[in-house]
Amino acid sequence: TNFEAFIATKTEELHSMEKSKAEKEAEKAQSEQNLADTQALYDDTEEQKKADINFFDVTKDACTAKHDAWEVRSSLREEEVAGITKALEILTSGAARKLFASSIKAGKETGMDSRDT
């Protein structure tokens, strides 16, 4: 009869819709899981980014401080070398040699006279 065919059709549609609902719920659950995983990954990446930025800032500050210290040491070293060079020029000049030759007498520094030898 028509009623039985109608009920059979509606029962078949109900089963089809229940199956479709179950598939949609499974898709929804999978999508929610994917969202949670993606959100966790994003949060982890954001934390790592903050840590990396902090590390970069600390490293940059340390490098800047070392560079500044190097500049000071280099400048002091250049001044030292210039001073040593100037001292050598003064000590090895002809006037200095003449002065040294006239002021250093044999035995004067050791307390010995030239006649004691």
C-alpha positions as CSV (number, residue, x, y, z in Angstrom):
1,T,0.0,0.0,0.0
2,N,0.9,3.6,-0.3
3,F,1.3,4.2,3.4
4,E,3.7,1.3,3.8
5,A,5.7,2.6,0.8
6,F,5.7,6.1,2.2
7,I,6.9,4.8,5.6
8,A,9.6,2.7,3.9
9,T,10.7,5.8,2.0
10,K,10.8,8.0,5.1
11,T,12.6,5.3,7.1
12,E,15.2,5.0,4.3
13,E,15.5,8.8,4.3
14,L,15.8,8.8,8.1
15,H,18.6,6.2,8.0
16,S,20.3,8.2,5.3
17,M,20.1,11.4,7.2
18,E,21.3,9.7,10.4
19,K,24.3,8.4,8.5
20,S,24.9,11.8,7.1
21,K,24.6,13.3,10.6
22,A,27.1,10.8,11.9
23,E,29.5,11.7,9.1
24,K,29.1,15.4,9.7
25,E,29.6,14.9,13.5
26,A,32.8,12.9,12.7
27,E,34.0,15.7,10.4
28,K,33.2,18.3,13.1
29,A,35.1,16.3,15.7
30,Q,38.1,16.0,13.3
31,S,37.9,19.7,12.5
32,E,37.8,20.6,16.2
33,Q,40.8,18.4,16.9
34,N,42.7,20.0,14.0
35,L,41.8,23.4,15.4
36,A,43.0,22.5,18.8
37,D,46.3,21.1,17.4
38,T,46.8,24.1,15.2
39,Q,46.1,26.5,18.2
40,A,48.6,24.6,20.3
41,L,51.2,24.8,17.6
42,Y,50.5,28.5,17.2
43,D,50.9,29.1,20.9
44,D,54.1,27.1,21.0
45,T,55.4,29.0,18.0
46,E,54.4,32.3,19.6
47,E,56.3,31.4,22.8
48,Q,59.4,30.4,20.8
49,K,59.2,33.6,18.9
50,K,59.2,35.6,22.2
51,A,62.1,33.5,23.5
52,D,64.0,34.1,20.2
53,I,63.4,37.8,20.3
54,N,64.6,38.0,23.9
55,F,67.7,35.9,23.0
56,F,68.4,38.2,20.1
57,D,68.1,41.3,22.2
58,V,70.4,39.9,24.9
59,T,72.9,38.7,22.3
60,K,72.8,42.1,20.5
61,D,73.4,43.9,23.8
62,A,76.4,41.6,24.6
63,C,77.9,42.1,21.2
64,T,77.5,45.8,21.3
65,A,79.2,45.9,24.8
66,K,82.0,43.7,23.5
67,H,82.4,45.9,20.4
68,D,82.6,49.0,22.6
69,A,85.2,47.4,24.8
70,W,87.2,46.3,21.8
71,E,87.1,49.9,20.4
72,V,88.5,51.2,23.8
73,R,91.2,48.5,23.9
74,S,92.2,49.2,20.3
75,S,92.4,52.9,21.0
76,L,94.5,52.4,24.1
77,R,96.8,49.9,22.2
78,E,97.3,52.5,19.4
79,E,98.2,55.1,22.0
80,E,100.6,52.7,23.7
81,V,102.3,51.8,20.4
82,A,102.6,55.5,19.5
83,G,104.1,56.2,22.9
84,I,106.6,53.4,22.6
85,T,107.5,54.5,19.1
86,K,108.0,58.1,20.3
87,A,110.1,56.8,23.2
88,L,112.3,54.8,20.9
89,E,112.8,57.8,18.6
90,I,113.9,59.9,21.6
91,L,116.1,57.2,23.1
92,T,117.8,56.3,19.8
93,S,118.4,59.9,18.6
94,G,121.9,61.2,18.2
95,A,121.5,63.7,21.0
96,A,120.3,61.0,23.4
97,R,123.3,58.7,22.5
98,K,125.7,61.6,23.0
99,L,124.1,62.4,26.4
100,F,124.3,58.7,27.4
101,A,127.9,58.4,26.3
102,S,128.9,61.5,28.4
103,S,127.0,60.5,31.5
104,I,128.0,56.8,31.7
105,K,131.6,56.4,32.9
106,A,133.3,53.1,33.4
107,G,132.7,51.8,36.9
108,K,130.3,54.6,37.9
109,E,127.3,52.3,38.0
110,T,129.0,49.4,39.6
111,G,131.0,51.4,42.2
112,M,134.3,50.3,40.7
113,D,137.0,52.6,39.5
114,S,138.7,52.1,36.3
115,R,142.0,51.6,38.2
116,D,140.5,48.6,40.2
117,T,140.2,46.5,37.1
